[in-house]
Amino acid sequence: MTPAQYTRFSGIRARMRDYIDSLLRNNAWILPVQRKLYRARGYREEELETPIVYNLALDEITEESSPRFIIVADNPGLQEQKTKNHRYLVGQAGKLAVSWFRANLDMDFRSATIIVNKTPVHTPKTAELRLLIKLADERGTELAALLSESQRVMARYACELAECLQCPLWVSGIGELRPRGIFSPWTEELRAHCAGAPASVRGQILLFRHFSMNQFAIEYAKARNDTKRGAPLTPSATLSLLEQIGRKNRVAILGI
């Protein structure tokens, strides 16, 4: 990236780190609620280490880095919250992404992407964010507000990163983006950002099914089969097809 891009990126990264650190520092009460969730869902409670997770992989990005995509995943899962990791998309979904990028784009997923989440608040599975609010009892309203606010902040950071680095913004996981979905506040913030952005910026926002359970690969394979192309696609042709998929999903979910 250029020196100007790296300076701007460094500022965004610092603000993101400070924001997540402040959430962690000022909301210690979330950890006991997550412990209740672990017990209720049968997880091993001793594996719960970090309630709100900053992606340490961001700190490894230098001026010499050349990211191609900003990836927005859901929230930190079991592997992401472990102290030895503190990185996003390092569980099974991340492994699938690494393999798919290598096989279809001839790219190293880790060096080609910058990964942020829709919220840094941990649950082993994304759908359990609803249960987490319920288990917070009298603090449920407070937790719901925190989750909503964190999504809006993270949506703004994702857009800033994409604009700073002039990278496509790939939103991974669309099931909970619709109204009444867990991530509807994130969607609302993204839509508000797009309302005042030029068409070229909106065109860089692409929505896909999640990498988990091979949903992303299945979506791509279906689109490829629909083109009736028998031979393997080149990385360039693959990216073109992905743009079509992502644009179609963006129109369906965001209406833009």
C-alpha positions in Angstrom: 0.0 0.0 0.0 1.1 3.6 -0.5 2.5 5.6 2.5 -0.6 7.7 2.6 -2.8 4.5 2.6 -0.7 3.0 5.4 -0.9 6.1 7.5 -4.7 6.2 7.2 -5.0 2.4 7.7 -2.8 2.7 10.9 -5.2 5.3 12.2 -8.3 3.2 11.5 -6.6 0.2 13.1 -5.7 2.1 16.2 -9.2 3.4 16.7 -10.6 -0.1 16.2 -8.2 -1.5 18.7 -9.0 1.2 21.3 -12.7 0.7 20.8 -12.6 -3.0 21.3 -10.2 -2.6 24.3 -12.7 -0.2 25.8 -15.6 -2.6 25.3 -13.6 -5.3 27.0 -12.4 -3.1 29.9 -15.8 -1.6 30.6 -18.0 -4.6 30.2 -16.5 -7.3 32.5 -20.1 -8.4 33.4 -20.4 -10.1 30.0 -18.0 -12.9 30.9 -20.3 -14.5 33.5 -23.2 -14.3 31.0 -21.1 -16.1 28.5 -20.2 -18.7 31.1 -24.0 -19.3 31.6 -24.3 -19.7 27.8 -21.5 -22.3 27.8 -23.2 -24.3 30.6 -26.6 -24.1 28.9 -25.2 -25.3 25.6 -22.9 -28.0 26.9 -19.6 -26.3 26.0 -16.5 -26.8 28.2 -16.5 -23.7 30.4 -12.7 -23.8 30.8 -12.3 -23.1 27.1 -13.9 -19.7 27.5 -11.0 -17.2 27.7 -11.9 -13.9 26.0 -15.4 -12.3 25.9 -14.7 -9.5 23.4 -12.0 -10.1 20.8 -9.7 -7.8 18.8 -8.1 -9.4 15.7 -4.4 -9.4 16.4 -3.7 -10.2 12.7 -4.4 -6.5 12.0 -1.3 -5.6 13.9 0.8 -7.7 11.5 -0.1 -5.6 8.5 2.7 -3.3 7.3 3.2 -0.8 4.6 4.6 -3.7 2.5 1.3 -5.6 2.8 -0.9 -5.8 -0.3 -4.4 -6.8 0.8 -6.9 -7.5 -2.0 -10.1 -7.8 0.0 -11.7 -6.6 3.2 -13.6 -9.6 4.6 -16.4 -9.1 7.1 -17.2 -12.2 9.1 -19.8 -12.6 11.8 -18.4 -12.7 15.4 -15.6 -14.4 17.2 -16.2 -18.1 17.7 -14.6 -20.8 19.9 -11.2 -20.7 18.2 -11.1 -17.0 17.7 -11.5 -16.1 21.4 -8.7 -18.4 22.6 -5.8 -16.4 24.0 -3.3 -18.3 21.7 -5.2 -17.0 18.7 -7.2 -13.7 19.1 -7.6 -13.8 15.3 -10.7 -13.9 13.2 -11.7 -16.8 10.9 -9.2 -19.3 12.3 -11.7 -22.0 13.0 -13.2 -24.5 10.5 -14.8 -21.7 8.4 -11.4 -20.1 8.1 -9.7 -23.3 7.1 -12.3 -23.7 4.3 -11.7 -20.2 3.1 -7.9 -20.8 3.0 -8.4 -23.9 0.9 -10.9 -22.3 -1.4 -8.7 -19.2 -2.1 -5.7 -21.4 -2.8 -7.6 -23.7 -5.2 -9.8 -21.2 -7.0 -7.9 -17.9 -6.9 -4.3 -19.0 -6.5 -4.1 -16.7 -3.5 -3.0 -17.0 0.1 -6.1 -16.1 2.0 -4.3 -14.6 5.0 -2.1 -12.2 3.1 -4.8 -11.3 0.5 -7.4 -10.3 3.1 -8.0 -8.0 6.0 -10.7 -9.6 8.3 -13.1 -7.7 10.6 -16.3 -8.9 12.3 -19.8 -7.5 12.5 -19.3 -7.5 16.3 -16.3 -8.4 18.4 -18.5 -10.0 21.1 -17.9 -13.8 21.4 -20.3 -16.7 21.2 -19.3 -20.2 20.1 -22.0 -19.9 17.3 -23.4 -16.8 15.9 -27.0 -17.7 16.5 -26.3 -17.9 20.2 -26.0 -14.1 20.4 -29.8 -14.2 20.9 -29.5 -16.7 23.7 -26.7 -14.5 25.3 -29.1 -11.6 25.5 -31.7 -13.8 27.1 -29.3 -15.2 29.6 -28.2 -11.6 30.6 -31.5 -11.4 32.6 -31.9 -7.8 33.9 -29.0 -6.7 31.8 -30.5 -8.1 28.6 -31.5 -4.7 27.3 -28.0 -3.3 28.0 -26.4 -6.2 26.2 -28.7 -5.8 23.2 -27.8 -2.1 23.0 -24.1 -2.9 23.3 -24.4 -5.5 20.5 -26.3 -3.1 18.3 -23.8 -0.2 18.9 -20.8 -2.5 18.3 -22.2 -3.5 15.0 -22.8 0.0 13.8 -19.2 1.0 14.8 -17.7 -2.1 13.1 -19.7 -1.4 10.0 -18.2 2.1 9.8 -14.7 0.7 10.3 -15.2 -1.9 7.5 -16.3 0.8 5.1 -13.4 3.1 6.1 -10.9 0.2 5.5 -12.4 -0.6 2.1 -12.3 3.1 1.0 -8.8 3.6 2.4 -7.3 0.6 0.6 -9.6 0.7 -2.4 -10.5 -2.9 -1.9 -13.7 -4.8 -2.5 -15.7 -5.3 0.7 -16.8 -8.9 0.9 -19.5 -9.5 3.5 -19.4 -13.1 4.5 -22.7 -14.5 5.9 -26.0 -13.0 4.8 -28.6 -15.1 6.8 -28.8 -12.6 9.7 -28.5 -9.4 7.7 -32.2 -9.0 7.0 -34.7 -7.1 9.1 -35.1 -8.8 12.5 -31.8 -10.6 12.0 -29.1 -10.6 14.6 -27.0 -8.3 12.4 -29.7 -6.0 11.2 -28.0 -3.0 12.9 -24.9 -3.7 10.9 -26.9 -3.8 7.7 -28.7 -0.5 8.6 -25.4 1.2 9.1 -23.9 -0.1 5.9 -27.0 0.9 4.0 -26.8 4.4 5.5 -23.2 4.6 4.4 -24.1 3.6 0.9 -26.9 6.1 0.6 -24.3 8.9 0.5 -21.6 7.1 -1.4 -20.9 7.2 -5.1 -21.9 4.2 -7.2 -18.3 3.1 -7.5 -18.1 2.6 -3.8 -21.4 0.8 -3.6 -20.2 -1.5 -6.4 -17.3 -2.6 -4.3 -19.6 -4.1 -1.7 -20.4 -7.7 -2.3 -22.4 -10.1 -0.2 -21.8 -13.9 0.0 -22.9 -16.9 2.0 -20.6 -17.8 4.9 -17.5 -19.9 4.5 -18.7 -22.3 7.2 -20.2 -25.6 6.1 -18.9 -24.9 2.6 -21.9 -22.4 2.0 -19.6 -20.1 0.1 -18.2 -22.9 -2.1 -21.7 -24.3 -2.8 -23.0 -20.9 -3.8 -20.1 -20.4 -6.2 -20.4 -23.9 -7.6 -24.1 -23.4 -8.3 -23.4 -20.1 -10.1 -20.6 -21.7 -12.1 -22.9 -24.6 -13.1 -25.5 -22.2 -14.2 -23.0 -20.7 -16.7 -22.6 -24.2 -18.2 -18.8 -23.9 -18.3 -17.1 -27.2 -18.1 -13.5 -26.2 -17.9 -12.0 -24.8 -14.6 -12.2 -21.0 -14.5 -9.1 -18.9 -14.4 -8.7 -16.8 -11.2 -9.7 -13.7 -13.2 -12.9 -15.4 -14.5 -13.6 -16.7 -11.0 -13.4 -13.2 -9.6 -15.8 -12.0 -12.3 -18.3 -14.6 -11.4 -17.9 -13.8 -7.7 -18.7 -10.2 -8.5 -21.9 -11.3 -10.1 -22.9 -13.4 -7.2 -22.0 -10.7 -4.6 -23.8 -8.0 -6.5 -27.0 -10.1 -6.8 -26.9 -10.8 -3.1 -26.3 -7.1 -2.3 -29.4 -6.0 -4.3 -31.5 -8.7 -2.7 -30.4 -7.9 0.9 -29.6 -4.2 0.8 -31.7 -3.1 -2.1 -28.8 -1.2 -3.7 
